[in-house]
Amino acid sequence: MSNNQSMDDIAEKIAGGIRMLGGLKQGAEAQVRAVVENALAQFDVVTHERMQVQEAMLVKARDELAALEARVAALEAELKAHS
């Protein structure tokens, strides 16, 4: 066996080990993600995206409420003026 062939064999074994570790890492990440998602599912947790949607809806509702309050005040003032 030549020196180059030995080096190629060693490099191939190292590359195979690295590929195996990469696969293990991906598997471990998937398992950790599943465990965390499972744990969070048991709690009343809201995602960041869902929270942003809720905040936007709240801002819109507050704006609409302020507009309605102003409209009611204007109508009350108009009613008072005609009384």
C-alpha positions in Angstrom: 0.0 0.0 0.0 1.4 3.3 -1.0 1.7 6.4 1.3 -0.8 8.3 -0.8 -3.3 5.4 -0.6 -2.9 5.3 3.2 -3.4 9.0 3.4 -6.5 8.7 1.1 -7.9 5.9 3.3 -7.3 7.9 6.5 -8.9 11.0 4.9 -11.9 8.9 3.8 -12.3 7.5 7.3 -12.1 11.0 8.8 -14.6 12.3 6.3 -16.9 9.4 7.1 -16.7 10.1 10.8 -17.4 13.8 10.2 -20.5 12.9 8.1 -21.6 10.5 10.8 -21.2 13.2 13.5 -23.1 15.7 11.3 -26.0 13.2 11.0 -25.9 12.6 14.7 -26.0 16.4 15.3 -29.0 16.8 13.1 -30.7 13.9 14.8 -30.0 15.3 18.2 -31.2 18.8 17.2 -34.4 17.3 15.9 -34.9 15.4 19.2 -34.2 18.4 21.3 -36.6 20.5 19.2 -39.3 17.9 19.6 -38.8 17.7 23.3 -38.9 21.5 23.7 -41.9 21.9 21.4 -43.7 19.1 23.4 -42.8 20.8 26.7 -44.0 24.2 25.4 -47.2 22.7 24.1 -48.1 21.8 27.7 -47.8 25.5 28.7 -49.9 28.4 27.5 -47.1 29.9 25.4 -47.6 32.2 22.4 -45.2 32.4 19.5 -43.5 35.8 18.7 -45.4 36.0 15.4 -48.7 35.4 17.1 -47.9 38.0 19.7 -47.1 40.5 17.0 -50.5 39.8 15.4 -52.2 40.2 18.7 -50.4 43.5 19.4 -51.4 44.8 15.9 -55.1 43.8 16.6 -55.0 45.6 20.0 -53.6 48.8 18.4 -56.3 48.7 15.8 -59.0 48.1 18.4 -57.7 51.0 20.5 -57.7 53.3 17.5 -61.3 52.2 16.6 -62.4 52.7 20.2 -60.9 56.2 20.3 -62.6 57.1 17.1 -66.0 55.8 18.4 -65.5 57.7 21.7 -64.9 60.9 19.7 -67.9 60.2 17.5 -70.1 59.6 20.6 -68.9 62.8 22.2 -69.6 64.8 19.1 -73.1 63.3 18.8 -73.8 64.0 22.5 -72.6 67.6 22.0 -74.8 68.0 19.0 -77.8 66.5 20.8 -77.1 68.9 23.8 -76.9 71.8 21.4 -80.4 71.0 19.9 -82.0 70.5 23.3 
